[in-house]
């Protein structure tokens, strides 16, 4: 994380296999936040849902893409 901060990466997403954490750069350190700076409609909970669906529908990528596309269209 310190390397990302040094080069000015504004946002980092970290997934540990069960939960996703979004951190934003504030001064020279990262602080947790629930919402993406780059994609404000995305929260950590929504991203966790997408990741769960990607595992559930691993063999059906078109279904996953439709699911995400439908979610984006509904939440614009």
N, C-alpha and C positions, 0 to 999 in steps of 0.2 A: 504494500500500500504506500509506503514512503516514496518508492520510485514513481508510482503513478502521480502522487502529489507533486513531486519535483518537476515532472514534465507537464503538469497542469491538466491532467485528465479530470474533467468536471464531475464525472459520475462513474461509479463502479457497481456492477451487479455481481453478487456472490451467491452461488447455490451450493448447499451442502448435501444435496440428495433428498432433502425433505422440505427445507424452507429456503426462501430467497430473500436476500437482504440487499436493499438499495442504499448506497452511501453517496453523499454529495460532498464535494470539496468545499471546505469552509476555512478560510485563511490557509494554513498549511497542513490541515488534518481533515479526515473524513468523519462525517457525522451521519448517523442513520436517518433515513427519511422514508416515508411510506410511498411517496409518489416520484416517478421519474421526472427529472428535469428535461430530458430530451424528448420524452413522449408523455406529456402530462396526463393523458387518459389512462396510462398504465400505473397500476399499484403493484406492490409486491404480491398481494393476494391474487390478483388477476394473472400475473406471470406464473405463480405457483399452479394455478388452474391450467394454464396452457401447457406447462411442463408435465403435469399429471395426465392430461389428455394425450400428449405426445407419447408417453409411455404406454397408455391404455390402447391407443390406436397406432402403435408402432408399424403394423403391417398395412395401415390404411392412411397413408400421407394425404391423399386428396381429401379425405374426410376431415382431417386436421386443418388443412389449409382453408376449406370451406367454413369450418367452425370459427377459426380466427378471423377470416374475412367478414363473416356475418357479425361477429362481435364488434369489429371495428366499425362497420357500417351502422350498427345500432347505437354506437356510443360516440359518434362524431359530434 
